[in-house]
Amino acid sequence: MSDQPLTLAVLAQFHRQVILPDIERIVAATEHRLRDEMHVLQDFVLKRLDRLETEYEAIKAGLARIEVRLDGQEVKVAGIEAHILELQTRLGRVEERLEELIAVEERYPVRQEVQDLKARIDRLQEDIRRLDQRLKG
């Protein structure tokens, strides 16, 4: 060691010559590494944002297609509902007409009775034909 007395000037000179260059070297190295890390991080964030933006646009386009299809389905549903209403109206008229026919049919002989009567008429005509033959014969 030197025989100089330890004064503020000596300490300041020691700081300028020994400590300051080390601190500047450490800060410069750290600053460079920090800058590189910040650039890498910035690149990563920008790439991620770009991918997210692309995905967002794809989702928007897909949603627009779905909305168009949904609008078309709503039109179809409205048409089907109108058609169902029309069919219900027609079915109501058919049911009313059926009720009328049933009411009318109750006043007239049913089919089986008509067929029975036809069969009896056929037998009577056969009996008349036989009687006719006996009288002639």
C-alpha positions as CSV (number, residue, x, y, z in Angstrom):
1,M,0.0,0.0,0.0
2,S,0.9,3.5,-0.5
3,D,2.0,5.8,2.3
4,Q,-0.4,8.5,1.3
5,P,-2.9,9.6,3.8
6,L,-6.5,8.5,3.2
7,T,-8.3,11.7,2.2
8,L,-11.5,12.5,0.2
9,A,-9.4,13.3,-2.9
10,V,-7.6,10.0,-2.7
11,L,-10.9,8.1,-2.3
12,A,-12.4,10.0,-5.2
13,Q,-9.4,9.2,-7.4
14,F,-9.6,5.5,-6.4
15,H,-13.3,5.6,-7.2
16,R,-12.7,7.1,-10.7
17,Q,-9.8,4.8,-11.5
18,V,-10.9,1.5,-10.0
19,I,-14.5,1.3,-9.1
20,L,-16.1,3.4,-11.8
21,P,-14.6,1.5,-14.7
22,D,-15.9,-1.8,-13.2
23,I,-19.4,-0.4,-12.7
24,E,-19.4,1.0,-16.2
25,R,-18.3,-2.3,-17.6
26,I,-20.9,-4.2,-15.6
27,V,-23.7,-1.7,-16.5
28,A,-22.7,-1.8,-20.2
29,A,-22.7,-5.6,-20.3
30,T,-26.0,-5.7,-18.5
31,E,-27.5,-3.0,-20.6
32,H,-26.5,-4.8,-23.8
33,R,-28.0,-8.1,-22.5
34,L,-31.1,-6.4,-21.3
35,R,-31.6,-4.6,-24.6
36,D,-31.2,-8.0,-26.4
37,E,-33.8,-9.6,-24.1
38,M,-36.2,-6.7,-24.6
39,H,-35.8,-7.1,-28.4
40,V,-36.4,-10.8,-28.2
41,L,-39.5,-10.2,-26.0
42,Q,-40.7,-7.5,-28.3
43,D,-40.3,-9.9,-31.3
44,F,-42.2,-12.6,-29.5
45,V,-45.0,-10.3,-28.5
46,L,-45.3,-8.9,-32.1
47,K,-45.4,-12.4,-33.6
48,R,-48.0,-13.5,-31.0
49,L,-50.1,-10.4,-31.7
50,D,-49.9,-11.1,-35.5
51,R,-51.1,-14.7,-34.9
52,L,-53.9,-13.4,-32.7
53,E,-54.9,-10.8,-35.2
54,T,-55.0,-13.4,-38.0
55,E,-57.0,-15.7,-35.8
56,Y,-59.4,-12.9,-34.9
57,E,-60.0,-12.1,-38.5
58,A,-60.7,-15.8,-39.3
59,I,-63.1,-15.9,-36.4
60,K,-64.9,-12.8,-37.6
61,A,-65.2,-14.3,-41.1
62,G,-66.5,-17.5,-39.7
63,L,-69.0,-15.7,-37.5
64,A,-70.2,-13.7,-40.5
65,R,-70.8,-16.9,-42.5
66,I,-72.7,-18.4,-39.5
67,E,-74.8,-15.2,-39.3
68,V,-75.7,-15.4,-43.0
69,R,-76.6,-19.1,-42.7
70,L,-78.7,-18.3,-39.5
71,D,-80.6,-15.6,-41.4
72,G,-81.4,-18.1,-44.1
73,Q,-82.6,-20.6,-41.5
74,E,-84.8,-18.0,-39.9
75,V,-86.4,-17.3,-43.3
76,K,-86.9,-21.1,-43.7
77,V,-88.4,-21.4,-40.3
78,A,-90.8,-18.5,-41.0
79,G,-91.8,-20.3,-44.2
80,I,-92.3,-23.6,-42.4
81,E,-94.4,-21.9,-39.7
82,A,-96.6,-20.3,-42.4
83,H,-97.0,-23.7,-44.1
84,I,-97.9,-25.4,-40.8
85,L,-100.5,-22.7,-40.1
86,E,-102.0,-23.3,-43.6
87,L,-102.0,-27.0,-43.0
88,Q,-103.7,-26.6,-39.6
89,T,-106.3,-24.4,-41.3
90,R,-106.9,-27.0,-44.0
91,L,-107.0,-29.8,-41.5
92,G,-109.6,-27.9,-39.5
93,R,-111.8,-27.6,-42.6
94,V,-111.3,-31.3,-43.4
95,E,-112.3,-32.2,-39.8
96,E,-115.4,-29.9,-40.1
97,R,-116.4,-31.6,-43.4
98,L,-115.8,-35.0,-41.8
99,E,-118.1,-34.1,-38.9
100,E,-120.7,-33.0,-41.4
101,L,-120.4,-36.3,-43.4
102,I,-120.7,-38.3,-40.2
103,A,-123.8,-36.4,-39.2
104,V,-125.4,-36.9,-42.7
105,E,-124.4,-40.6,-42.7
106,E,-126.2,-41.1,-39.4
107,R,-129.4,-40.2,-41.2
108,Y,-129.0,-42.7,-44.0
109,P,-128.5,-46.4,-44.0
110,V,-124.9,-47.5,-43.5
111,R,-123.1,-49.3,-46.2
112,Q,-123.5,-52.7,-44.7
113,E,-127.2,-52.2,-44.6
114,V,-127.2,-51.1,-48.3
115,Q,-125.2,-54.2,-49.2
116,D,-127.6,-56.4,-47.3
117,L,-130.6,-54.8,-49.1
118,K,-128.9,-55.4,-52.5
119,A,-128.3,-59.0,-51.6
120,R,-132.0,-59.4,-50.6
121,I,-133.1,-57.7,-53.8
122,D,-130.9,-60.2,-55.8
123,R,-132.5,-63.1,-54.0
124,L,-136.0,-61.7,-54.6
125,Q,-135.2,-61.3,-58.3
126,E,-134.0,-64.9,-58.4
127,D,-137.1,-66.1,-56.6
128,I,-139.2,-64.1,-59.1
129,R,-137.3,-65.6,-62.1
130,R,-137.9,-69.2,-60.7
131,L,-141.6,-68.5,-60.2
132,D,-141.8,-67.1,-63.7
133,Q,-140.3,-70.3,-65.0
134,R,-142.7,-72.5,-63.1
135,L,-145.6,-70.6,-64.4
136,K,-144.5,-71.0,-67.9
137,G,-143.4,-74.5,-67.6
